[in-house]
């Protein structure tokens, strides 16, 4: 969630530097956020289908890797068009990270702990804001991009290595054959 949120808010922190160093206008930088938001909307329709077909682990791993790659493109990009394309792609992939994370919460945890986990998930937005603001105050703006690349790449590797395949788990309270103790089994509907 931290990686997702850090990548999502990144454009807010680098906007003045894109104007100063790359010669973009404020209007162009505003369109970058629009492109990213459009990507999130498209991803919101695409990613649940991919999660249902390939599982959350696969989608979160590939989405985080794609966020890292697309942000790396931004590190080297000097044109507004390339920035817009990469931010659109980041938006699509951020939807994959979000949909996968919330699906895993439903699949791996019983109802009595989900609210706390979702609260921690939601708190990561503010943690990302504080981290980006603090880092942006003392480091070059490219550092923020590199942090997004590295953190997203680490999420991709850790997710693919550490997470179980959630397609083998039943969603709690979604199946008649799941016991009250919350044992897992069966297939995803």
Secondary structure, 3 states (H helix, E strand, C coil): CHHHHHHHHHHHHHHHHHHHHHCCCHHHHHHHHHHHHHHHHHHHHHHHHHHHHHCHHHHHHHHHHHHHHHHHHHHHCCCHHHHHHHHHHHHHHHHHHHHHHHHHHHHHCCHHHHHHHHHHHHHHHHHHHHHHHHHHHHCCHHHHHHHHHHHHHHHHHHHHHHCCCHHHCCCCCCCCCCCCCCCCCCCCC
